[in-house]
């Protein structure tokens, strides 16, 4: 890689929250080893899209994107309603299935809140390997995401950095190792939702 190319990669990482991943927007697994990295003190196989090698910023929005965002505000109520509806459908499908509930723990909204859900967060439990599950879901064209950075102090960007830790961070370690989410996008149909859950159940049957 040329000197300019090396600096370009670093600058783009700092622009995009400090991510180590170099996939273009809308692309996944350009390195063909998305779930095979071992960086920092993160678990083996931690999703490369959520590994951070620098302390960065969210500097991606352009004027054009901002203008589009303003126009989308006219549709926001519909988007929020559909996301909540899709979240409720997924929640009902999982919670009504004793097999799934023995292996998964869906995240609930904080009492007294009514979120516009970004996704459907799920914990795996009883010895289920989260990384194996998401790898197989991705192989079946079902998009997954981790809950962003997990335990920040185990990210490569924070190795050798002075910081103060309060508490044991057990919850953040649990999120880092056992939680993922599937989508609730407004364009998801009932057929797509049933496809996600039926495939998730098939994968879990291997355990």
JOQUIJO-V628088 format. One record per pair of residues at least 6 apart in sequence whose C-alpha atoms are under 7 Angstrom apart, sorted by the first residue. I is the first residue (numbers start at 1). J is the second residue. D is the distance in whole Angstrom. If there is no record, write none. Layout:
((I/J/D) (I/J/D))
This chain:
((13/19/5) (13/20/6) (13/54/7) (13/56/7) (14/54/6) (14/55/7) (14/56/4) (14/57/6) (15/56/6) (15/57/5) (15/58/6) (15/59/5) (15/60/7) (16/56/6) (16/57/6) (16/58/5) (16/59/6) (16/60/7) (17/55/7) (17/56/4) (17/57/4) (17/58/5) (18/52/5) (18/53/6) (18/54/4) (18/55/5) (18/56/4) (18/57/7) (19/50/7) (19/51/6) (19/52/4) (19/53/6) (19/54/7) (20/51/6) (20/52/5) (20/53/5) (21/48/6) (21/49/5) (23/29/7) (23/30/6) (34/47/6) (34/48/5) (35/45/4) (35/46/6) (35/47/5) (35/48/6) (36/44/7) (36/45/4) (37/44/6) (37/45/5) (37/46/7) (37/48/7) (38/44/5) (38/45/6) (39/156/6) (40/154/6) (40/155/5) (40/156/4) (40/159/7) (41/154/5) (41/155/6) (42/154/5) (42/155/6) (45/131/7) (50/148/5) (50/149/6) (51/149/7) (51/155/6) (52/155/6) (52/156/6) (52/157/6) (53/155/7) (53/156/5) (53/157/4) (54/157/5) (55/157/6) (79/186/6) (80/116/5) (82/186/5) (83/116/7) (83/117/6) (83/184/5) (83/185/6) (83/186/5) (84/116/6) (84/117/6) (86/184/5) (87/120/6) (87/184/6) (90/193/7) (94/100/6) (94/101/7) (95/101/6) (100/201/7) (103/124/6) (103/125/5) (103/126/6) (104/122/7) (104/123/6) (104/124/5) (104/125/6) (105/122/6) (105/123/5) (105/124/6) (106/121/6) (106/122/4) (106/123/6) (107/121/6) (107/122/6) (118/184/7) (119/181/6) (119/182/6) (119/183/5) (119/184/5) (120/181/5) (120/182/5) (120/183/6) (120/184/7) (121/179/7) (121/180/6) (121/181/4) (121/182/7) (122/179/6) (122/180/6) (122/181/6) (123/178/5) (123/179/4) (123/180/7) (124/130/6) (124/178/5) (124/179/6) (130/178/5) (133/203/7) (134/144/6) (137/200/7) (138/144/7) (142/196/7) (143/182/6) (144/180/7) (144/181/6) (144/182/5) (145/180/6) (145/181/5) (145/182/7) (146/179/7) (146/180/5) (146/181/6) (147/179/7) (147/180/6) (150/172/6) (150/173/7) (150/175/6) (150/176/4) (151/172/5) (151/173/6) (151/176/6))
